Amino acid sequence: MPQHRQLTPAAPWVEVVVSDEDWDGADPALLRTFLAQLVWIRAFEQHVLDLSGAGLIHGPAHSSIGQEGGAVGSVLALTSRDSVNGSHRGHHQFLAKALHHVEPDGMDPLAGPSDAVRDVLLRTLAEIAGLDRGWSHGRGGSMHLQWKAAGAMGTNAIVGGGVPQAAGFAFAHQRAGTDAVSVTYFGDGAVNIGSTLETMNLAGAWALPVCFFIENNRYAVSTSVEEATAEPRLSARGLGFNLASWKVDGQDPLAVHLAMSEAVEHMRAGRGSTVVEVDTYRFFHQNGGFAGSAFGYRDKEEEKEWRRRDPLTITSAHLERLGLLGEGDADRALAQARAVMEEISEVLLEPVPGGKPGQRRIRAEEWPDPAWVDVGVRGDLSEMDDARVVPAEGHAVPVQEMKLVESIAAVLGRRMETDEGVVVMGEDVHRLNGGTNGATRGLAERFPDRILGTPISENAFTGLACGVALDGRFTPVVEFMYADFMWVAADQLFNQVARARHMYGGDGPVPLVLRSKVAMGTGYGSQHSMDPAGILATSAGWRIVAPTTPYDYVGLMNTALRCQDPVVVLEHVDLYNAVGPGPVDDLDYCLPVGKAAIRREGKDATILTYLGMVPFVLEAVEEFAEVDAEVIDLRWLDRASIDWDTIEASITKTNQVMIAEQGAVGTSYGGWLADEIHRRFFDLLDAPVRRVTGAEASPSISKVLERAAIAQKDEVIAELTEIARY
């Protein structure tokens, strides 16, 4: 018979339970601060529900009423240097962090609010109402609260979407040599999502000082935790990744505080990531002011039982027992806080003329200016003011023949020499003599702690890089082995990185560079061959560059690394080993944003192309001499950076346009570009814009079918032939 040996987890997993003796021994000032924060957060949340019920909150109101104990108990174990982020139900976490920032020495529940506390409450309420004086000028609203000065790095509407970013904040704290920590708050629903589990693994592997704080409120909307998982003790997730884990009663602020203090001490001592699970309960439904029982997924007895364990009731009872609070003082404190919230509302609201008694509306002057709608999608590029930007045409430095892949390692190495904040991460970038294509050759030996091989978890390390970028002290360079893997990290790329600047008010930099290769023509099939330019171009916030020569690669990468917006640098496998002009010894110049390159002048037609299609177009034009075509290498592909001046000058001369690209027609870049050209330059065109693309299907493994699925020289010649016929 085989032997069975019981295995035990390597990480500790404990439940923290407190007694009256623990309350008796706690610092009275801490206990009074517990209640003060609980009172202000409860009054605030109830006021938001009141305004929502009156139709004055546009969008959802995800109340945290009932869950405040976990936020208050945990935040008071932190400092302003520590970072937090949270989920769509994050008002309580945000307020706890902000109040602790402005009142670091504690609060008294019976004292009136300081001007700083009033300002926090006013700006938070304004943000939730979508008003200009809010933290993000109303753009973030209820689900996207950010105040970076307080260490509140942003709540997030995507379940689990903010978790990887918290690992990025922790990475930045650790890399900067501080003992600051990061806490990411999320619920029982997010525990089972890939980005959370990927990040737990990555954070554990890199021993990052990040706490995964699970608010187990038992229901993800209406699905119970027992329905969603076979292990409803959610802190058990930490054991699989060797993370020290705590479980605690979330309705007891002192119990949470003691458990969190242990977790923080563990992280500050450099012992790695932690998990803290608090058992808690939201008193209302997922959204709005009705109880969950009104929707049939939980019963009134359950709700009554949890309401008897209200964190305000528990805390005030202990304070009364200890003589720190008189009878009725807790009720008076809450009534005072609610009255202050009414006063604060008067700043934002006014009576409706001719309306019913008590009917109010938002003051007109509080709304943001509608003209501001797109401001801040990306920055103003003022960071380029002192850059050494060379002319877009020609070669401004001595050049020699070299392979494009050699220029990648060269320019990254140079920037890592001159800027200690640049870190490179991706799968296998630290091995194989420069990754799978040699793009980081020699860099791991020169910068062993800054060329970071990651687990296969694109969502996690892309989100981590987003957090690093939001922190602002470092510039992450992320490599995706193939562009198709962008779909794996789609939430982080499109919902997070691309939208972060605009969503949080428009003035917060997101300096992140993503390198990814296009591999069609290499036989890697449908899931390793995508050209993502068309998809990326639909996502406002990303800048997109597509270098075709070593000289361009160096100049464009330098610009990308200086840019304070996220930049995708697309690379084509066909170009890696192609020889072209590259800098002899100058790796410090920048090519300007938004400037294309005319690769061939002509008078009969304008061909717009990019990346690996450029050489095929040039070959086709030389071979088919009947059409004297002007070939423009776009270089910059995002909507904000297209070189419309060069395009217009060329169309004015040729009156015809062809857009040539390799990839599938359904995800093509040329679709939106053709539409824009028709709108801008209709009067200059003698014919509709012509397009050369691949087929509808993605490339297959078969060499014959792959060739049939993509465009190259022959397809361009076929279109030139059609031009010549008319």
C-alpha positions in Angstrom: 0.0 0.0 0.0 1.3 3.5 -0.8 2.1 5.8 2.1 0.2 9.0 2.5 2.1 11.9 4.1 0.1 14.8 5.3 1.3 18.0 3.7 1.2 21.3 5.5 1.3 24.8 4.0 4.6 26.7 4.2 2.9 30.0 5.1 1.1 30.7 8.4 -2.7 31.0 8.3 -4.3 32.3 11.5 -7.6 33.7 12.8 -7.3 36.7 15.1 -10.0 36.9 17.8 -10.1 39.6 20.4 -11.8 39.8 23.8 -12.9 42.6 26.2 -9.4 42.4 27.6 -7.9 43.5 24.3 -10.3 46.4 24.1 -9.4 47.3 27.7 -5.7 47.4 26.8 -6.0 49.4 23.6 -5.0 53.0 23.3 -8.1 55.1 24.2 -7.2 57.7 21.5 -7.2 54.9 18.9 -10.6 53.7 20.1 -12.1 57.2 19.8 -10.6 57.5 16.4 -12.2 54.2 15.4 -15.6 55.6 16.3 -15.0 59.0 14.8 -14.1 57.5 11.4 -17.0 55.1 11.6 -19.4 57.9 12.3 -18.2 60.2 9.5 -18.1 57.4 7.0 -21.6 56.2 8.0 -23.0 59.7 7.8 -21.4 60.2 4.5 -22.6 57.0 3.0 -26.2 57.5 4.2 -26.2 61.0 2.7 -25.0 59.6 -0.6 -28.0 57.1 -0.5 -30.3 60.0 0.3 -29.1 62.0 -2.7 -29.2 59.0 -4.9 -32.8 58.4 -3.9 -33.6 62.0 -4.8 -32.1 61.5 -8.3 -29.1 63.7 -7.6 -26.4 61.0 -8.1 -26.0 60.1 -11.7 -25.0 56.4 -11.8 -24.6 53.8 -9.1 -24.2 54.3 -5.4 -22.5 51.2 -4.0 -22.9 51.7 -0.3 -20.4 50.4 2.2 -22.7 50.7 5.1 -22.1 47.7 7.4 -18.5 47.2 6.1 -16.8 50.3 7.6 -15.1 48.3 10.4 -12.7 46.6 8.1 -11.7 49.8 6.3 -11.2 51.8 9.5 -9.4 49.1 11.4 -7.0 48.4 8.6 -6.2 52.0 7.5 -5.3 53.1 11.0 -2.5 50.6 10.8 -1.0 52.5 7.9 0.6 55.9 7.2 0.2 58.4 4.4 3.3 56.9 2.8 1.5 53.6 2.3 -0.7 53.1 -0.8 -4.2 51.7 -1.0 -6.6 51.0 -3.8 -10.0 49.5 -3.9 -13.0 48.3 -5.8 -16.3 49.8 -7.0 -17.5 49.6 -3.4 -14.7 51.8 -2.0 -16.1 54.9 -0.4 -15.3 53.7 3.1 -11.7 52.8 2.2 -11.0 56.0 0.4 -12.5 58.1 3.2 -10.7 56.2 5.9 -7.4 56.8 4.1 -8.1 60.5 3.4 -9.3 61.2 6.9 -6.3 59.5 8.4 -4.1 61.6 6.1 -5.5 64.9 7.2 -5.9 63.9 10.9 -2.9 61.6 11.4 -2.9 62.2 15.2 -6.5 60.9 15.6 -10.0 62.1 15.7 -12.6 62.7 18.4 -16.2 61.5 17.6 -17.8 64.4 19.5 -15.6 67.1 18.1 -16.7 69.2 15.1 -14.9 68.5 11.9 -11.8 70.4 11.0 -11.6 72.4 7.8 -9.5 69.6 6.3 -12.1 67.0 7.2 -14.8 69.2 5.7 -12.8 69.6 2.6 -12.3 65.8 2.2 -16.1 65.2 2.7 -17.0 68.0 0.3 -14.6 67.0 -2.5 -15.5 63.3 -2.2 -19.3 64.1 -2.3 -18.7 66.3 -5.3 -16.7 63.6 -7.1 -19.5 61.1 -6.5 -22.0 63.6 -7.9 -19.8 64.1 -10.9 -19.0 67.7 -10.2 -16.0 69.9 -11.0 -14.7 70.4 -7.5 -14.3 66.6 -7.0 -11.0 64.9 -6.8 -11.0 64.1 -10.5 -13.3 66.9 -11.6 -16.3 64.6 -11.6 -14.8 62.1 -14.2 -14.2 59.3 -11.7 -17.5 59.5 -9.8 -18.4 56.9 -7.2 -16.2 54.1 -8.5 -13.0 55.9 -9.3 -11.9 57.9 -6.3 -8.2 59.0 -6.2 -6.2 61.3 -4.0 -2.6 60.3 -4.5 -1.2 62.8 -1.9 -3.0 60.7 0.7 -1.8 57.4 -0.7 -5.3 56.7 -2.1 -4.3 55.5 -5.6 -7.7 54.9 -7.1 -10.7 52.7 -6.7 -11.7 50.6 -9.7 -15.0 49.5 -11.3 -13.6 46.3 -12.9 -13.8 43.4 -10.4 -10.2 42.6 -9.6 -8.9 45.2 -12.0 -7.0 47.2 -9.5 -5.3 44.3 -7.8 -2.3 44.1 -10.1 -1.8 47.8 -9.8 -1.4 47.5 -6.1 1.5 45.1 -6.7 3.0 47.9 -8.8 2.7 50.4 -6.0 4.4 47.8 -3.7 7.1 47.2 -6.4 7.8 51.0 -6.5 8.0 51.3 -2.7 10.4 48.3 -2.5 12.5 49.5 -5.5 12.8 53.0 -3.9 14.2 51.4 -0.7 11.4 52.5 1.6 9.4 50.3 4.0 6.1 51.6 2.7 3.5 49.0 1.9 0.5 48.7 -0.5 -3.0 47.4 0.3 -5.5 46.4 -2.3 -9.1 46.0 -1.1 -11.5 43.7 -3.0 -14.4 41.5 -2.3 -15.3 37.8 -2.4 -16.2 38.1 -6.1 -12.8 39.2 -7.1 -11.1 36.4 -5.2 -11.9 34.0 -8.0 -10.9 36.2 -10.9 -7.7 35.6 -12.9 -6.0 39.0 -12.3 -6.3 38.5 -8.5 -4.8 35.0 -8.5 -2.1 35.9 -11.1 -1.1 38.9 -8.9 -1.0 36.8 -5.7 1.5 34.5 -7.5 3.6 37.3 -8.9 3.7 39.3 -5.7 4.6 36.2 -3.7 7.4 35.3 -6.2 8.8 38.8 -6.0 8.2 39.1 -2.2 6.4 42.4 -2.7 5.0 44.4 0.3 1.4 44.2 -0.8 -1.6 43.1 1.3 -4.5 41.4 -0.4 -7.3 42.6 1.8 -10.5 40.6 1.2 -13.8 42.0 2.3 -15.9 38.8 2.4 -19.3 40.3 2.5 -20.8 36.9 1.4 -22.4 38.1 -1.8 -21.1 39.0 -5.2 -24.3 41.0 -6.2 -26.6 38.1 -5.3 -24.5 35.0 -5.7 -23.3 33.7 -2.3 -19.8 32.8 -1.5 -20.7 29.2 -0.9 -22.1 29.0 -4.5 -19.0 30.5 -6.0 -16.3 28.4 -4.4 -15.8 25.1 -2.5 -13.5 27.0 0.0 -15.5 29.9 1.4 -12.7 30.7 3.9 -11.2 33.0 1.3 -7.9 33.7 3.1 -7.0 30.1 2.2 -6.1 31.4 -1.2 -2.9 32.8 0.2 -1.6 29.4 1.2 -1.3 28.3 -2.4 1.1 31.2 -3.1 3.0 30.9 0.2 1.5 34.2 1.5 1.1 34.7 5.3 -2.7 34.9 5.8 -5.0 36.2 8.5 -8.8 35.8 9.0 -10.7 38.1 11.3 -14.1 39.4 12.2 -14.6 42.5 10.0 -17.3 44.0 12.2 -14.8 44.4 15.0 -12.5 47.3 14.2 -10.0 46.4 16.9 -9.7 42.8 15.7 -9.1 44.1 12.2 -6.6 46.6 13.4 -4.6 44.0 15.3 -4.5 41.6 12.4 -3.6 44.3 10.0 -0.8 45.6 12.3 0.7 42.1 12.2 0.4 41.9 8.5 2.0 45.4 8.1 4.9 44.5 10.4 5.4 41.3 8.3 5.6 43.4 5.1 7.7 46.2 6.5 10.2 43.7 7.7 10.7 42.5 4.1 9.0 39.1 4.6 6.8 39.4 1.5 3.1 39.7 0.7 0.1 39.0 2.9 -3.6 38.2 2.8 -6.1 39.6 5.3 -9.7 38.3 5.1 -12.4 40.1 7.0 -15.9 38.6 7.4 -18.3 41.5 6.9 -21.7 42.3 5.5 -23.2 45.1 3.4 -26.5 46.1 4.9 -27.9 47.1 1.5 -28.2 45.6 -1.9 -25.3 45.8 -4.4 -26.4 49.3 -5.4 -28.8 51.7 -3.8 -30.7 51.9 -0.5 -32.8 48.7 -0.5 -31.9 45.7 1.6 -30.8 42.5 -0.2 -33.9 40.7 1.1 -36.0 42.9 -1.1 -34.5 41.1 -4.1 -34.9 37.6 -2.7 -31.4 36.4 -2.4 -31.1 36.7 1.4 -33.6 36.7 4.2 -34.5 39.3 6.8 -33.4 37.2 9.7 -29.9 37.0 8.3 -29.9 40.8 7.8 -31.1 41.4 11.3 -28.4 39.1 12.8 -25.7 41.1 11.0 -27.2 44.4 11.9 -26.9 43.4 15.5 -23.2 43.2 14.8 -23.0 46.7 13.3 -19.4 48.0 13.7 -20.7 51.3 15.1 -22.7 49.4 17.7 -19.8 47.2 18.7 -17.4 50.1 18.9 -19.7 52.5 20.8 -20.6 49.8 23.3 -17.0 49.1 24.1 -16.3 52.9 24.5 -19.3 53.3 26.8 -18.2 50.3 28.8 -14.7 51.8 29.2 -16.0 55.2 30.2 -14.7 56.8 27.0 -18.1 57.7 25.9 -21.3 58.7 27.7 -24.7 57.2 27.2 -26.2 58.6 24.0 -22.9 60.2 22.9 -22.6 57.9 19.9 -26.1 58.9 18.7 -25.2 62.5 19.2 -22.0 62.1 17.2 -23.8 60.5 14.3 -26.5 63.2 14.4 -23.8 65.9 14.3 -22.1 64.2 11.4 -25.3 64.0 9.4 -26.1 67.6 10.1 -22.6 68.5 8.8 -23.3 66.5 5.6 -26.4 68.5 5.1 -24.4 71.7 5.5 -21.9 70.5 3.0 -24.6 69.6 0.5 -25.7 73.3 0.6 -22.5 74.2 -1.2 -23.4 71.9 -4.1 -27.2 72.0 -4.2 -30.0 74.6 -4.4 -33.8 74.6 -4.3 -35.6 73.8 -7.5 -37.4 77.1 -8.5 -41.1 76.3 -8.3 -40.4 72.8 -7.2 -41.9 70.8 -4.3 -40.8 71.6 -0.8 -37.3 70.2 -0.2 -36.7 69.5 -3.8 -33.1 70.3 -4.8 -30.9 70.3 -7.8 -27.1 70.6 -8.5 -26.0 74.2 -8.8 -25.2 75.0 -12.4 -21.7 76.4 -11.5 -20.7 73.1 -9.9 -20.8 71.1 -13.2 -17.7 70.6 -15.2 -17.4 72.5 -18.5 -18.7 70.2 -21.3 -15.8 71.5 -23.5 -13.5 69.7 -21.1 -14.8 66.3 -22.2 -11.7 65.0 -24.0 -9.0 67.1 -22.2 -6.5 64.9 -20.5 -7.1 61.8 -22.6 -3.3 62.2 -23.1 -0.8 64.7 -22.0 0.4 67.9 -23.8 3.9 66.5 -24.5 5.5 69.3 -22.5 7.9 66.7 -21.3 9.5 66.9 -24.8 10.3 70.6 -24.4 13.9 70.0 -23.3 14.5 66.8 -25.3 17.0 66.6 -28.1 14.5 66.2 -30.9 16.0 65.8 -34.4 14.3 66.5 -37.7 11.9 63.8 -38.8 13.4 63.4 -42.3 16.8 62.0 -43.1 19.5 61.0 -40.5 20.6 63.6 -38.0 23.5 61.5 -36.7 26.1 59.3 -38.4 24.6 55.9 -39.4 25.9 52.5 -40.3 24.2 49.3 -41.5 22.9 47.2 -38.6 20.0 44.9 -37.7 16.9 46.4 -36.2 16.9 43.9 -33.3 20.4 45.1 -32.3 19.1 48.6 -32.0 16.5 47.5 -29.5 19.0 46.3 -27.0 21.3 49.2 -27.7 18.8 51.9 -27.0 17.3 50.2 -24.0 20.8 49.7 -22.5 21.6 53.3 -23.1 18.5 54.5 -21.4 19.1 52.2 -18.4 22.6 53.6 -18.1 21.3 57.2 -17.9 18.0 56.6 -16.1 18.0 54.3 -13.1 14.2 54.4 -13.1 13.8 52.3 -16.3 12.9 48.7 -15.5 12.2 46.0 -18.1 9.9 43.1 -17.5 8.4 40.3 -19.5 8.5 36.6 -20.1 12.0 35.2 -20.5 13.6 38.7 -21.1 16.3 37.8 -18.6 17.3 34.5 -20.3 18.0 33.0 -23.7 20.6 35.6 -24.5 18.1 38.4 -24.7 14.7 36.8 -24.7 13.1 34.8 -27.5 14.3 37.3 -30.2 17.4 38.7 -28.6 15.9 42.1 -28.1 17.4 42.4 -24.6 20.7 40.8 -25.4 23.4 41.7 -22.8 21.1 43.7 -20.6 20.5 41.1 -17.9 24.2 40.9 -17.3 24.6 44.7 -17.1 21.4 45.3 -15.1 20.6 42.1 -13.3 18.0 43.6 -10.9 16.2 45.7 -13.6 15.7 43.1 -16.3 12.9 41.1 -14.7 11.7 37.8 -16.0 8.0 37.4 -15.1 5.7 34.4 -14.7 3.4 33.8 -17.6 0.7 36.1 -16.4 0.2 39.1 -18.7 -2.7 40.5 -16.7 -0.6 40.6 -13.6 2.6 42.1 -14.9 0.9 44.5 -17.2 -1.3 45.7 -14.2 1.8 45.8 -12.0 3.5 48.0 -14.6 0.4 50.3 -14.6 0.8 50.7 -10.9 4.4 51.5 -11.2 3.6 54.1 -13.8 0.9 55.6 -11.7 3.3 55.8 -8.7 5.6 57.9 -11.0 9.0 57.1 -9.6 9.9 54.5 -12.2 9.3 53.9 -15.9 8.3 50.3 -16.7 9.1 48.7 -20.1 6.9 45.7 -20.7 7.5 43.1 -23.3 4.7 40.9 -24.8 6.2 38.0 -26.6 3.4 38.1 -29.2 0.8 40.8 -29.8 -2.0 38.3 -29.5 -1.3 38.1 -25.8 -2.7 41.6 -25.5 -6.1 39.9 -25.4 -5.1 38.0 -22.2 -4.3 41.4 -20.6 -7.1 43.3 -22.3 -8.6 44.7 -19.1 -5.3 46.1 -18.0 -4.4 47.5 -21.4 -7.8 49.1 -22.3 -9.8 49.6 -19.1 -6.8 50.5 -16.9 -3.6 51.8 -18.6 -5.3 53.6 -21.5 -8.0 55.3 -19.3 -6.2 56.0 -16.1 -5.0 59.6 -16.9 -8.4 60.7 -18.2 -10.5 58.8 -15.7 -8.7 60.3 -12.7 -8.9 63.9 -13.9 -6.6 64.2 -16.8 -3.4 65.4 -15.1 -1.8 62.3 -13.8 1.0 60.8 -16.0 1.1 57.2 -16.9 4.7 56.6 -18.2 4.6 53.0 -19.5 6.1 51.5 -22.6 4.8 48.3 -24.0 6.9 46.4 -26.6 5.2 43.8 -28.7 6.0 41.9 -31.9 3.8 41.1 -34.9 4.8 37.7 -36.2 2.6 37.0 -39.2 4.5 35.2 -41.9 6.5 33.0 -39.4 4.2 30.0 -39.3 3.0 30.5 -35.7 -0.6 30.4 -36.6 -3.8 32.1 -35.6 -2.9 32.9 -32.0 0.6 34.3 -32.5 0.2 36.5 -35.6 -2.0 39.4 -34.9 -1.4 43.0 -35.9 -3.0 44.9 -33.0 -2.7 48.4 -34.4 -6.3 48.6 -35.4 -7.6 47.5 -32.0 -5.2 49.8 -30.1 -6.1 52.8 -32.3 -9.7 52.6 -31.0 -8.5 52.9 -27.4 -8.0 56.6 -26.5 -5.0 57.1 -24.2 -2.4 54.9 -26.0 0.2 56.3 -28.3 1.3 53.9 -30.9 4.6 53.8 -32.8 5.8 51.4 -35.5 9.5 51.7 -36.3 10.8 50.2 -39.5 14.5 51.0 -39.4 17.2 50.8 -36.7 17.6 54.6 -36.8 13.8 55.1 -36.3 13.7 52.6 -33.6 16.3 54.4 -31.5 14.7 57.8 -31.9 11.2 56.6 -31.4 12.0 54.5 -28.3 13.8 57.4 -26.8 10.7 59.5 -27.3 8.5 56.8 -26.0 10.5 56.5 -22.8 10.4 60.2 -22.2 6.7 60.5 -23.0 4.4 60.7 -19.9 1.6 58.8 -21.8 1.5 55.0 -22.3 3.2 54.1 -25.6 3.0 50.8 -27.5 6.1 50.1 -29.6 5.2 47.6 -32.3 7.9 45.5 -33.8 7.7 43.1 -36.8 9.6 39.8 -36.8 10.3 40.4 -40.6 12.3 43.5 -39.6 14.3 42.1 -36.7 17.1 40.8 -38.8 16.6 43.2 -41.7 19.6 45.4 -42.2 19.2 49.2 -42.3 20.7 52.5 -41.2 21.3 52.7 -37.5 23.2 55.2 -35.3 27.0 54.6 -35.1 27.5 55.8 -31.6 24.7 58.3 -30.8 21.8 56.7 -28.9 20.4 59.9 -27.3 18.3 61.6 -30.0 14.5 61.7 -30.1 12.3 61.6 -33.2 9.4 64.0 -32.9 5.9 62.8 -32.0 3.5 62.8 -34.8 5.9 63.0 -37.8 5.8 60.4 -40.6 8.6 59.6 -43.0 8.3 59.9 -46.8 10.2 56.8 -48.0 9.6 57.5 -51.7 8.3 60.6 -53.4 5.8 60.3 -56.2 3.0 62.2 -58.0 0.3 59.6 -59.0 -0.8 58.1 -55.7 -0.2 58.3 -52.0 0.4 55.0 -50.2 0.1 55.1 -46.4 1.7 52.1 -44.7 3.6 51.1 -41.6 5.8 48.5 -39.9 6.5 45.2 -41.8 4.5 46.3 -44.8 6.8 49.2 -45.7 9.4 47.1 -47.4 6.8 45.2 -49.4 5.2 48.5 -50.6 8.6 49.9 -51.7 9.4 46.7 -53.6 6.0 46.8 -55.3 6.3 50.4 -56.3 9.7 49.9 -57.8 8.5 46.8 -59.7 5.3 48.4 -61.0 6.6 51.6 -62.6 3.3 52.5 -64.3 2.2 54.3 -61.1 4.6 56.9 -59.6 3.6 56.4 -56.0 4.6 58.4 -53.0 5.2 56.1 -50.0 4.6 57.4 -46.5 5.7 55.4 -43.5 3.3 56.6 -40.8 5.5 55.8 -37.8 2.9 57.1 -35.4 -0.5 55.4 -35.6 -2.7 56.7 -32.7 -5.4 59.2 -33.5 -3.6 62.1 -31.8 -0.3 61.5 -33.4 -1.1 61.0 -37.1 0.9 63.3 -39.3 -2.0 64.9 -41.1 0.1 67.7 -42.5 2.3 65.3 -44.5 -0.7 63.3 -45.6 -2.6 66.3 -46.8 0.4 67.7 -48.7 0.8 64.3 -50.4 -2.9 64.0 -51.3 -2.9 67.5 -52.6 -0.3 66.4 -55.1 -1.6 62.9 -56.0 -5.4 63.0 -55.4 -5.4 59.3 -54.7 -4.8 57.2 -51.5 -4.0 53.6 -50.8 -3.7 52.2 -47.3 -1.5 49.1 -47.2 -1.3 46.8 -44.3 -0.7 43.1 -43.8 -3.2 42.0 -41.2 -6.8 40.7 -41.2 -9.4 43.0 -42.6 -11.7 42.7 -39.6 -9.2 44.1 -37.1 -7.4 46.3 -39.6 -5.9 49.7 -38.8 -6.9 51.1 -42.2 -10.6 51.0 -41.6 -10.8 54.0 -39.3 -7.9 55.8 -41.1 -9.8 55.6 -44.5 -12.9 57.0 -42.9 -11.0 59.9 -41.4 -9.2 60.6 -44.7 -12.6 60.7 -46.5 -13.9 63.1 -43.9 -10.9 65.4 -43.9 -9.8 65.4 -47.5 -12.9 64.5 -49.6 -12.5 67.5 -51.9 -8.9 66.5 -52.7 -9.7 62.9 -53.7 -10.4 61.8 -57.3 -11.4 58.3 -56.1 -12.3 56.6 -52.9 -9.5 55.5 -50.6 -8.2 52.1 -51.7 -7.2 49.5 -49.2 -4.8 46.5 -49.2 -5.3 44.2 -46.3 -5.1 40.5 -45.4 -8.0 38.2 -45.6 -10.9 37.9 -43.1 -9.3 34.9 -41.3 -6.3 35.0 -39.1 -3.1 33.4 -40.6 -3.0 29.6 -40.4 0.0 27.3 -39.7 0.1 26.0 -43.3 2.6 28.0 -45.3 0.2 28.2 -48.3 -2.8 29.3 -46.2 -0.7 31.8 -44.2 0.5 33.5 -47.3 -3.1 33.6 -48.6 -4.2 35.3 -45.4 -1.8 38.2 -45.4 -0.9 41.0 -47.7 2.6 41.5 -49.2 4.1 42.8 -52.4 1.8 41.0 -54.8 -1.4 42.5 -53.2 0.0 46.0 -53.5 0.9 45.4 -57.2 -2.6 44.2 -57.8 -4.0 47.4 -56.4 -1.5 49.6 -58.3 -2.7 47.8 -61.4 -6.2 48.9 -60.7 -5.1 52.5 -60.2 -3.2 52.4 -63.6 -6.4 51.2 -65.4 -8.3 54.4 -64.5 
